[in-house]
């Protein structure tokens, strides 16, 4: 893993950067920075302004090559950069001021760090002459203040304070390289206000391009290990039945075609991790379903039947392998990708596209038939005792309506909680768009910013699927979508609760409290009143939801649809399997009627993983 850097020293001139710069003897550091972002292929900068970052916004505005998007909260600004990066495979950039604005970046950067998303955070700081002297929002580490490098270091691949203008060119190069290299992730540059305003001497060079150039490639990967390649190829050539489980790095490396070719030559079933549903065609006969705690039982069946399991572009974390450890223990495992897996395996590291291509080339070129399998049949859960059945829409029906309306080139961003579990299990990924779930940190509200960032970056219709809990955290970023006419359809599954927590309270803690149940809120009416130009619909059933989504597809800007769901509807979530059994048992319709054993954690809860 690339170590976090906290260098603050100056670096010699002349700067060896080969790209052109404005034809002037000197330029403000922020003007240089804005130009370099454009040359790196960056088209949007997301953030929230403030006194100690305003000079960068001024430079971006004057330069004209990068579009500044002001969010309502810094967390959402990071997720905008994250969604931008995941859908374009370019660097996402976020800018924030010092103090509370800087601290609000942390959960978003933590998600990008855990999910290997290349993001550059440009963080304003008080002037250097005020450091340690009681400056407002001082985080220099001097005079009793905390050091921002100690805060951002653990959630970044590179973190540096730029103490003088001459240091920036080299530090920027290091930050960009760190963000794009394996393991990808955030880089942070701390920019004191006086340094932003300082003049940076430069030789006369041409102006920055009006549009973004192609994103610079990541640092070249190490050569494949010949012995490892030979071992993996030998194992796969002699294998009979093969299950490939593909992860998010297939999307990040743009390796879908290589994955499909490997599966064809192996005659393999292909499953995906919950955060990688779009890396293989969900309608392909080879598609086995989603692995893990929100997945399909067919994956476990295929794994038990397989001679070899190939992990492609995934480290196979608990959320992806929950319920599969026993079957995995009896199967030979091969891991392909740049990072080591969390399970015992024969590993072949390196750039994923190269690894997949090279391994496939070592196999017979003819397509092998895929053994018969059940496919991703949905898990059936009992319907809850609805408090108001006329107003609630079951998740499976709602997601069928989404599937019927979803354009196949759209992007889908799925938030945490029961909504996320249902969508991962029931909703097929679009054939030509991303299906993104932020499972690095699993933070609620991620989708609102991420969906906007993706829509602005690509111009494609983007669906945001979220519960009311996530909406109340960061849903007012709808305002940003309205301001920028972003083609985002927000679908809010309103169960008037933190329902995943409410289910745990009901089934695991005796049902004696209802902390996570909320008074009913008419979210659609509130949004219609707040944003008169926004197309808002309140869907009472799946048919109305489908009609509203089609209407949103026809527009060019944002649309908003809300529907009510039952907080006690049990999602297709493996740790809740015992809840399903309890709900289906006679005499368990109410908390008082449950036995003592039904209020305790089941073996499924104890052995798999806790989420939410």
C-alpha positions as CSV (number, residue, x, y, z in Angstrom):
1,X,0.0,0.0,0.0
2,X,1.3,3.4,-0.9
3,X,2.2,5.3,2.3
4,X,0.5,8.5,3.1
5,X,2.9,11.4,2.6
6,X,3.1,14.5,4.9
7,X,5.9,16.3,3.1
8,X,5.9,20.1,3.6
9,X,9.3,21.0,2.1
10,X,9.9,23.0,-1.0
11,X,11.0,21.4,-4.2
12,X,13.5,22.8,-6.7
13,X,12.7,24.6,-9.9
14,X,12.4,24.6,-12.9
15,X,9.4,22.3,-12.7
16,X,9.9,19.4,-15.1
17,X,6.2,19.1,-16.0
18,X,5.8,18.7,-19.8
19,X,2.4,20.3,-20.2
20,X,1.7,23.8,-21.5
21,X,0.9,26.8,-19.2
22,X,-0.4,30.3,-19.7
23,X,2.0,32.6,-21.5
24,X,3.1,34.7,-18.6
25,X,6.2,35.0,-16.5
26,X,4.2,34.2,-13.3
27,X,0.7,33.1,-12.4
28,X,-1.3,32.7,-9.2
29,X,-0.9,29.3,-7.8
30,X,-4.6,28.7,-8.0
31,X,-4.6,29.6,-11.8
32,X,-1.8,27.1,-12.3
33,X,-3.8,24.5,-10.3
34,X,-7.0,25.1,-12.3
35,X,-5.1,24.7,-15.6
36,X,-3.4,21.5,-14.5
37,X,-6.8,20.0,-13.5
38,X,-8.1,20.8,-17.0
39,X,-5.0,19.2,-18.6
40,X,-5.6,16.1,-16.5
41,X,-9.0,15.6,-18.0
42,X,-11.1,17.1,-15.1
43,X,-14.3,18.7,-16.3
44,X,-16.0,19.4,-13.0
45,X,-14.9,20.6,-9.5
46,X,-17.4,19.9,-6.7
47,X,-17.4,21.5,-3.3
48,X,-18.6,24.2,-1.0
49,X,-17.0,27.6,-0.8
50,X,-15.5,29.7,2.0
51,X,-12.9,32.4,2.7
52,X,-9.9,30.0,2.6
53,X,-10.8,28.3,-0.7
54,X,-12.5,31.2,-2.6
55,X,-9.3,32.0,-4.6
56,X,-9.5,28.5,-6.2
57,X,-13.1,29.0,-7.2
58,X,-12.1,32.4,-8.7
59,X,-9.4,30.7,-10.7
60,X,-11.7,27.9,-11.9
61,X,-14.3,30.6,-13.0
62,X,-11.7,32.7,-14.8
63,X,-10.2,29.7,-16.5
64,X,-13.4,28.4,-17.9
65,X,-12.2,24.9,-18.7
66,X,-13.5,23.3,-15.4
67,X,-17.1,23.7,-14.3
68,X,-17.6,24.5,-10.5
69,X,-20.6,22.8,-8.9
70,X,-21.4,24.1,-5.4
71,X,-23.0,21.5,-3.2
72,X,-25.0,22.0,0.0
73,X,-22.7,19.9,2.2
74,X,-19.1,18.8,1.9
75,X,-19.9,15.2,2.3
76,X,-22.2,15.4,-0.7
77,X,-19.5,17.3,-2.6
78,X,-17.1,14.4,-2.1
79,X,-19.7,11.9,-3.2
80,X,-20.3,14.0,-6.3
81,X,-16.6,13.6,-7.1
82,X,-16.8,9.9,-6.3
83,X,-19.8,9.4,-8.6
84,X,-18.1,11.4,-11.3
85,X,-15.0,9.2,-11.0
86,X,-16.9,5.9,-10.9
87,X,-18.8,6.7,-14.1
88,X,-16.1,8.4,-16.1
89,X,-13.0,6.6,-14.8
90,X,-11.5,10.1,-14.5
91,X,-10.2,11.8,-11.4
92,X,-12.9,13.3,-9.2
93,X,-12.0,16.6,-7.6
94,X,-13.6,18.2,-4.5
95,X,-12.7,21.6,-2.9
96,X,-13.6,22.8,0.6
97,X,-12.6,25.5,3.0
98,X,-10.9,25.1,6.4
99,X,-12.4,24.1,9.7
100,X,-15.8,22.5,9.7
101,X,-15.9,22.4,5.9
102,X,-12.7,20.4,5.8
103,X,-13.9,18.0,8.6
104,X,-17.1,17.4,6.7
105,X,-15.0,15.8,3.9
106,X,-13.9,12.9,6.0
107,X,-16.8,10.4,5.7
108,X,-16.8,10.8,1.9
109,X,-13.1,10.4,1.6
110,X,-13.3,7.3,3.8
111,X,-15.7,5.8,1.3
112,X,-13.5,6.6,-1.6
113,X,-10.5,5.2,0.3
114,X,-12.3,1.9,1.1
115,X,-13.8,1.6,-2.4
116,X,-10.6,2.5,-4.2
117,X,-12.0,5.6,-6.0
118,X,-9.5,8.2,-7.3
119,X,-10.5,11.6,-5.7
120,X,-8.4,14.7,-5.2
121,X,-9.4,16.9,-2.3
122,X,-8.2,20.5,-2.3
123,X,-8.6,21.9,1.2
124,X,-8.2,25.5,2.1
125,X,-6.3,26.5,5.2
126,X,-5.7,29.8,7.1
127,X,-2.7,31.9,6.0
128,X,0.7,30.5,7.0
129,X,1.6,33.6,8.9
130,X,-1.3,33.0,11.3
131,X,-0.5,29.4,12.0
132,X,-0.2,28.7,15.7
133,X,-1.3,32.2,16.6
134,X,-5.0,31.6,17.3
135,X,-6.2,31.8,13.7
136,X,-9.8,30.9,13.1
137,X,-10.1,27.3,12.0
138,X,-6.3,26.7,12.4
139,X,-5.4,23.0,11.8
140,X,-1.6,23.5,11.3
141,X,-0.7,21.4,14.3
142,X,0.9,24.5,15.9
143,X,0.0,26.4,19.0
144,X,-2.2,23.7,20.4
145,X,-4.2,23.2,17.2
146,X,-4.6,19.7,15.7
147,X,-2.8,18.8,12.5
148,X,-5.0,18.3,9.5
149,X,-2.5,15.9,8.1
150,X,-3.1,13.6,11.0
151,X,-6.8,13.7,10.3
152,X,-6.7,13.2,6.5
153,X,-3.7,10.9,6.5
154,X,-5.6,7.7,7.4
155,X,-8.3,8.2,4.7
156,X,-5.9,9.2,1.9
157,X,-3.2,7.6,-0.3
158,X,-1.3,10.9,-0.1
159,X,-1.6,14.0,2.1
160,X,0.6,17.1,2.0
161,X,0.5,20.7,3.2
162,X,1.7,23.1,0.5
163,X,3.9,25.5,2.4
164,X,5.0,27.6,-0.5
165,X,4.1,28.0,-4.2
166,X,7.2,26.4,-5.6
167,X,6.3,23.1,-3.8
168,X,3.0,22.7,-5.6
169,X,3.9,21.3,-9.0
170,X,5.8,18.3,-7.6
171,X,3.3,17.7,-4.8
172,X,0.4,17.9,-7.3
173,X,2.1,15.3,-9.5
174,X,2.6,13.1,-6.5
175,X,-1.0,13.5,-5.5
176,X,-2.4,12.6,-8.9
177,X,-0.1,9.6,-9.2
178,X,-1.1,8.3,-5.8
179,X,-4.8,8.7,-6.5
180,X,-4.6,6.8,-9.7
181,X,-2.2,4.1,-8.7
182,X,-3.1,0.8,-7.1
183,X,-4.6,0.9,-4.6
184,X,-6.5,3.9,-6.0
185,X,-8.1,6.3,-3.6
186,X,-8.1,9.9,-2.3
187,X,-5.2,12.4,-2.3
188,X,-5.4,15.5,-0.2
189,X,-3.6,18.8,-0.7
190,X,-3.8,21.4,2.2
191,X,-3.6,24.9,0.7
192,X,-3.0,27.9,2.9
193,X,-4.8,31.0,1.6
194,X,-1.6,33.0,1.2
195,X,0.0,30.2,-0.8
196,X,-3.1,30.0,-3.1
197,X,-2.6,33.7,-3.9
198,X,1.2,33.5,-4.3
199,X,2.8,34.0,-7.7
200,X,4.3,30.9,-9.3
201,X,7.1,31.6,-11.8
202,X,6.7,29.7,-15.0
203,X,8.3,29.6,-18.5
204,X,6.1,30.9,-21.3
205,X,3.8,28.1,-22.5
206,X,0.5,27.8,-24.3
207,X,-3.0,28.2,-22.7
208,X,-5.0,25.4,-21.2
209,X,-7.4,23.6,-23.5
210,X,-11.1,24.6,-23.4
211,X,-12.2,21.0,-22.7
212,X,-10.7,18.2,-20.7
213,X,-8.1,16.0,-22.2
214,X,-8.1,12.3,-21.7
215,X,-7.4,11.2,-18.2
216,X,-3.7,10.4,-17.6
217,X,-3.2,6.7,-17.1
218,X,-2.4,5.2,-13.8
219,X,1.2,4.1,-13.1
220,X,2.1,1.0,-15.0
221,X,1.5,-2.2,-13.2
222,X,4.2,-4.7,-12.4
223,X,4.9,-7.5,-14.9
224,X,2.9,-10.6,-14.3
225,X,4.6,-13.3,-12.4
226,X,5.4,-16.1,-14.9
227,X,5.3,-18.9,-12.4
228,X,2.0,-17.6,-11.0
229,X,0.6,-17.3,-14.5
230,X,1.6,-20.8,-15.4
231,X,0.1,-22.2,-12.2
232,X,-3.2,-20.4,-12.7
233,X,-3.5,-21.4,-16.3
234,X,-2.8,-25.0,-15.5
235,X,-5.4,-25.0,-12.8
236,X,-8.1,-23.6,-15.1
237,X,-7.3,-25.8,-18.1
238,X,-7.8,-28.9,-16.0
239,X,-10.9,-27.6,-14.3
240,X,-14.4,-28.9,-15.0
241,X,-17.0,-26.5,-13.6
242,X,-15.9,-23.0,-12.8
243,X,-17.6,-20.2,-10.9
244,X,-16.2,-16.7,-11.5
245,X,-17.1,-14.1,-8.9
246,X,-16.4,-10.6,-10.3
247,X,-15.9,-7.4,-8.3
248,X,-15.9,-3.7,-8.5
249,X,-12.3,-3.5,-9.9
250,X,-13.6,-5.0,-13.2
251,X,-15.5,-1.7,-13.6
252,X,-12.7,0.5,-12.4
253,X,-10.3,-1.2,-14.8
254,X,-12.8,-1.2,-17.7
255,X,-12.3,-5.0,-17.9
256,X,-15.8,-6.1,-18.7
257,X,-14.9,-7.5,-22.2
258,X,-11.9,-9.4,-20.8
259,X,-14.1,-10.8,-18.0
260,X,-16.7,-12.0,-20.6
261,X,-14.0,-13.6,-22.8
262,X,-12.5,-15.5,-19.8
263,X,-16.0,-16.8,-18.8
264,X,-16.6,-17.8,-22.4
265,X,-13.5,-19.9,-22.7
266,X,-14.0,-21.4,-19.3
267,X,-17.7,-22.2,-19.8
268,X,-18.1,-20.5,-16.4
269,X,-21.0,-19.4,-14.3
270,X,-20.5,-15.7,-13.4
271,X,-21.6,-14.2,-10.1
272,X,-20.9,-10.6,-9.0
273,X,-20.2,-9.0,-5.6
274,X,-23.0,-6.6,-4.3
275,X,-21.0,-3.5,-5.4
276,X,-20.3,-4.8,-8.9
277,X,-23.7,-5.8,-10.3
278,X,-23.0,-4.0,-13.6
279,X,-19.7,-5.8,-14.5
280,X,-21.5,-8.7,-16.2
281,X,-24.7,-8.8,-18.2
282,X,-27.4,-9.7,-15.7
283,X,-29.5,-11.3,-18.5
284,X,-26.7,-13.5,-19.8
285,X,-27.4,-17.3,-19.4
286,X,-24.1,-17.6,-17.5
287,X,-25.2,-15.0,-14.9
288,X,-25.5,-16.8,-11.5
289,X,-26.5,-13.8,-9.4
290,X,-25.2,-11.7,-6.6
291,X,-22.9,-13.2,-4.0
292,X,-23.1,-12.6,-0.3
293,X,-25.5,-11.3,2.3
294,X,-27.8,-9.6,-0.2
295,X,-27.4,-12.2,-2.9
296,X,-29.0,-15.2,-4.5
297,X,-28.9,-18.8,-3.3
298,X,-27.9,-20.0,-6.7
299,X,-24.5,-18.6,-6.2
300,X,-23.9,-20.9,-3.2
301,X,-25.3,-23.8,-5.2
302,X,-22.9,-23.1,-8.1
303,X,-20.0,-22.7,-5.7
304,X,-20.7,-26.1,-4.2
305,X,-20.8,-27.6,-7.7
306,X,-17.6,-25.9,-8.9
307,X,-14.2,-27.4,-9.1
308,X,-12.6,-23.9,-9.1
309,X,-13.8,-20.5,-8.0
310,X,-12.1,-17.5,-9.7
311,X,-12.2,-14.2,-7.9
312,X,-11.8,-11.5,-10.5
313,X,-11.2,-7.9,-9.3
314,X,-12.5,-8.5,-5.7
315,X,-10.8,-9.1,-2.4
316,X,-14.0,-10.9,-1.4
317,X,-14.9,-9.0,1.8
318,X,-17.5,-10.3,4.3
319,X,-20.4,-8.6,2.6
320,X,-19.6,-10.5,-0.6
321,X,-18.8,-13.8,0.9
322,X,-21.4,-14.0,3.8
323,X,-22.9,-17.4,3.8
324,X,-20.4,-18.8,1.3
325,X,-17.4,-19.6,3.6
326,X,-18.4,-23.3,4.1
327,X,-18.8,-23.9,0.3
328,X,-15.6,-21.9,-0.3
329,X,-13.6,-24.1,2.0
330,X,-14.2,-27.1,-0.3
331,X,-13.4,-25.4,-3.5
332,X,-10.0,-24.4,-5.0
333,X,-9.8,-20.6,-5.3
334,X,-7.9,-18.5,-7.8
335,X,-7.6,-14.7,-7.3
336,X,-7.0,-12.3,-10.2
337,X,-6.3,-8.7,-9.5
338,X,-4.0,-6.0,-8.1
339,X,-4.7,-6.6,-4.4
340,X,-4.6,-9.7,-2.2
341,X,-7.9,-11.4,-1.3
342,X,-9.2,-11.9,2.2
343,X,-9.4,-15.7,1.6
344,X,-6.8,-18.4,1.0
345,X,-6.2,-18.7,-2.7
346,X,-3.7,-19.0,-5.6
347,X,-3.1,-15.3,-6.5
348,X,-2.0,-13.7,-9.7
349,X,-1.5,-10.0,-9.2
350,X,-1.2,-7.1,-11.6
351,X,-3.3,-4.8,-13.7
352,X,-6.7,-6.6,-14.0
353,X,-7.3,-6.1,-17.7
354,X,-3.9,-7.5,-18.4
355,X,-4.3,-10.4,-16.0
356,X,-7.7,-11.4,-17.4
357,X,-6.5,-11.1,-21.0
358,X,-3.3,-13.0,-20.4
359,X,-5.0,-15.9,-18.5
360,X,-7.7,-16.2,-21.2
361,X,-5.0,-16.4,-23.9
362,X,-3.5,-19.4,-22.1
363,X,-6.8,-21.3,-22.4
364,X,-8.3,-23.1,-25.5
365,X,-10.0,-20.4,-27.7
366,X,-13.2,-22.4,-28.3
367,X,-16.2,-21.5,-26.2
368,X,-17.2,-24.0,-23.5
369,X,-20.8,-24.7,-22.7
370,X,-22.0,-23.3,-19.3
371,X,-23.5,-26.1,-17.1
372,X,-27.1,-25.7,-16.3
373,X,-28.0,-23.7,-13.2
374,X,-31.1,-22.1,-11.6
375,X,-30.1,-18.5,-12.2
376,X,-30.6,-15.6,-9.9
377,X,-34.0,-16.6,-8.6
378,X,-35.2,-14.1,-6.0
379,X,-35.5,-15.0,-2.4
380,X,-39.2,-14.9,-1.3
381,X,-40.0,-13.2,2.0
382,X,-43.3,-13.1,3.8
383,X,-45.4,-10.0,3.5
384,X,-45.5,-7.9,6.7
385,X,-48.6,-7.1,8.6
386,X,-49.1,-3.7,7.0
387,X,-50.2,-0.8,9.2
388,X,-51.8,0.8,6.2
389,X,-51.9,-1.6,3.3
390,X,-53.6,0.8,0.9
391,X,-50.6,3.2,1.1
392,X,-47.7,0.8,1.1
393,X,-45.9,-0.7,-1.9
394,X,-43.9,-3.9,-1.5
395,X,-40.2,-3.5,-2.4
396,X,-40.3,-6.3,-5.0
397,X,-43.3,-4.7,-6.9
398,X,-41.7,-1.2,-6.7
399,X,-38.3,-2.5,-8.0
400,X,-40.1,-4.4,-10.9
401,X,-41.6,-1.0,-11.9
402,X,-38.2,0.6,-11.7
403,X,-36.7,-2.2,-13.9
404,X,-39.5,-1.8,-16.5
405,X,-38.8,2.0,-16.8
406,X,-35.0,2.0,-16.4
407,X,-33.2,3.1,-19.6
408,X,-30.5,0.6,-20.5
409,X,-27.9,3.3,-20.7
410,X,-28.8,4.9,-17.4
411,X,-26.7,4.9,-14.2
412,X,-28.2,3.6,-11.0
413,X,-27.0,4.6,-7.5
414,X,-28.3,2.6,-4.6
415,X,-28.3,3.8,-1.0
416,X,-27.9,1.9,2.2
417,X,-30.5,0.0,4.2
418,X,-33.5,-2.0,3.2
419,X,-33.8,-0.1,0.0
420,X,-30.3,-1.1,-0.9
421,X,-30.7,-4.7,0.0
422,X,-33.9,-5.0,-2.1
423,X,-32.4,-3.2,-5.1
424,X,-29.2,-5.3,-5.1
425,X,-31.3,-8.5,-4.9
426,X,-34.2,-7.7,-7.3
427,X,-33.1,-5.0,-9.7
428,X,-31.1,-6.0,-12.8
429,X,-28.3,-3.7,-13.7
430,X,-28.7,-1.6,-16.9
431,X,-26.7,-3.1,-19.8
432,X,-24.8,0.0,-20.6
433,X,-24.7,2.0,-17.3
434,X,-23.2,1.8,-13.9
435,X,-25.0,0.1,-10.9
436,X,-23.2,1.7,-7.9
437,X,-23.5,0.7,-4.3
438,X,-21.1,2.4,-1.8
439,X,-20.2,-0.6,0.3
440,X,-16.8,0.8,1.4
441,X,-18.2,2.6,4.4
442,X,-21.9,2.0,3.6
443,X,-22.7,5.6,4.5
444,X,-26.4,6.7,4.3
445,X,-27.1,9.5,1.9
446,X,-24.1,8.8,-0.4
447,X,-26.3,8.4,-3.5
448,X,-27.7,12.0,-3.7
449,X,-24.4,13.6,-4.4
450,X,-22.9,10.6,-6.3
451,X,-25.9,10.5,-8.7
452,X,-25.7,14.2,-9.4
453,X,-21.9,13.9,-10.0
454,X,-22.5,11.0,-12.4
455,X,-25.3,12.8,-14.3
456,X,-23.4,16.0,-14.7
457,X,-20.3,14.1,-15.9
458,X,-22.0,11.9,-18.4
459,X,-25.2,13.7,-19.3
460,X,-27.1,10.4,-18.9
461,X,-30.3,9.8,-17.0
462,X,-29.3,8.6,-13.5
463,X,-31.5,6.9,-11.0
464,X,-31.0,7.5,-7.2
465,X,-32.7,4.8,-5.1
466,X,-32.8,5.7,-1.4
467,X,-34.9,5.4,1.7
468,X,-36.3,8.2,3.8
469,X,-33.5,7.9,6.3
470,X,-30.9,8.6,3.7
471,X,-33.0,11.4,2.2
472,X,-33.2,13.2,5.6
473,X,-29.4,13.0,5.9
474,X,-28.4,14.4,2.5
475,X,-31.5,14.6,0.3
476,X,-31.5,18.4,0.0
477,X,-28.8,18.0,-2.6
478,X,-31.9,17.7,-4.8
479,X,-31.5,21.5,-4.8
480,X,-28.1,21.1,-6.5
481,X,-29.7,18.9,-9.1
482,X,-32.4,21.5,-9.7
483,X,-29.9,24.4,-9.9
484,X,-27.8,22.5,-12.5
485,X,-30.6,20.8,-14.4
486,X,-29.0,17.4,-13.7
487,X,-30.9,14.5,-15.3
488,X,-31.4,12.6,-12.1
489,X,-34.5,10.7,-11.1
490,X,-34.7,10.5,-7.3
491,X,-36.8,7.5,-6.1
492,X,-37.5,7.7,-2.3
493,X,-38.8,4.5,-0.6
494,X,-40.4,6.1,2.4
495,X,-41.1,3.6,5.2
496,X,-41.1,6.4,7.8
497,X,-38.3,4.7,9.7
498,X,-34.7,3.6,9.9
499,X,-36.3,0.3,9.0
500,X,-33.2,-2.0,9.1
501,X,-32.7,-0.8,12.7
502,X,-36.4,-1.1,13.5
503,X,-36.4,-4.7,12.3
504,X,-33.5,-5.5,14.6
505,X,-35.2,-3.8,17.5
506,X,-38.4,-5.8,16.8
507,X,-36.8,-9.2,16.3
508,X,-33.6,-9.1,18.3
509,X,-34.4,-6.8,21.2
510,X,-37.9,-7.9,22.2
511,X,-39.8,-5.1,20.3
512,X,-40.0,-3.0,23.5
513,X,-38.9,0.3,21.9
514,X,-39.7,2.1,18.6
515,X,-36.8,4.6,18.5
516,X,-36.3,4.1,14.8
517,X,-40.0,4.5,13.8
518,X,-40.9,8.0,12.6
519,X,-44.1,10.0,12.4
520,X,-45.4,9.9,8.8
521,X,-43.9,12.6,6.5
522,X,-45.2,13.6,3.1
523,X,-41.9,13.9,1.3
524,X,-43.4,14.5,-2.1
525,X,-45.5,17.4,-1.0
526,X,-42.6,19.0,0.8
527,X,-40.4,18.7,-2.3
528,X,-43.1,20.1,-4.6
529,X,-43.5,23.1,-2.3
530,X,-39.8,23.7,-2.0
531,X,-39.0,23.3,-5.7
532,X,-41.9,24.4,-8.0
533,X,-39.8,23.7,-11.2
534,X,-39.1,20.1,-10.1
535,X,-41.3,17.3,-11.4
536,X,-42.6,15.6,-8.3
537,X,-44.9,12.6,-8.1
538,X,-46.4,10.6,-5.1
539,X,-46.8,7.0,-6.3
540,X,-49.5,5.1,-4.4
541,X,-48.8,1.8,-6.2
542,X,-46.3,0.2,-8.7
543,X,-48.3,1.3,-11.7
544,X,-48.2,5.0,-10.7
545,X,-44.5,4.6,-9.9
546,X,-43.8,3.2,-13.4
547,X,-45.8,6.0,-15.0
548,X,-43.9,8.6,-13.0
549,X,-40.5,7.1,-13.9
550,X,-41.4,7.1,-17.7
551,X,-42.4,10.7,-17.4
552,X,-39.1,11.5,-15.7
553,X,-37.2,9.8,-18.5
554,X,-38.8,12.1,-21.0
555,X,-37.5,15.2,-19.3
556,X,-34.1,16.8,-19.5
557,X,-33.7,17.7,-15.8
558,X,-34.3,16.2,-12.4
559,X,-37.5,14.3,-11.4
560,X,-38.6,13.2,-7.9
561,X,-40.9,10.3,-7.0
562,X,-41.8,9.1,-3.5
563,X,-43.7,6.0,-2.5
564,X,-44.6,4.5,0.9
565,X,-43.3,1.2,2.1
566,X,-43.8,-0.8,5.3
567,X,-41.0,-0.5,7.8
568,X,-41.5,-4.2,8.9
569,X,-41.1,-5.6,5.4
570,X,-38.2,-8.0,5.7
571,X,-35.6,-7.4,2.9
572,X,-33.7,-10.2,1.1
573,X,-30.8,-9.9,3.6
574,X,-29.1,-13.1,4.8
575,X,-28.6,-11.9,8.4
576,X,-32.4,-11.4,8.6
577,X,-33.2,-15.0,7.5
578,X,-34.3,-15.9,11.0
579,X,-36.6,-12.9,11.0
580,X,-38.3,-14.4,7.9
581,X,-38.8,-17.6,9.8
582,X,-40.1,-15.8,12.8
583,X,-42.5,-13.7,10.8
584,X,-43.9,-16.8,9.0
585,X,-44.4,-18.7,12.2
586,X,-47.9,-18.9,13.8
587,X,-48.6,-16.4,16.5
588,X,-45.7,-14.1,15.8
589,X,-47.5,-11.2,14.2
590,X,-47.0,-9.1,17.3
591,X,-44.0,-8.5,19.5
592,X,-45.7,-9.7,22.6
593,X,-46.4,-13.1,21.1
594,X,-42.8,-14.0,20.3
595,X,-40.9,-16.5,22.3
596,X,-37.7,-15.7,24.1
597,X,-35.6,-17.5,21.6
598,X,-37.0,-15.4,18.7
599,X,-35.8,-12.2,20.3
600,X,-32.2,-13.4,20.3
601,X,-29.6,-13.4,17.6
602,X,-29.7,-16.4,15.4
603,X,-26.7,-18.4,14.2
604,X,-27.1,-16.5,10.9
605,X,-26.5,-13.2,12.8
606,X,-23.7,-14.6,14.9
607,X,-21.8,-16.2,12.0
608,X,-22.0,-13.9,9.1
609,X,-21.8,-10.1,9.4
610,X,-23.5,-7.2,11.0
611,X,-24.5,-4.3,8.7
612,X,-26.5,-1.2,9.6
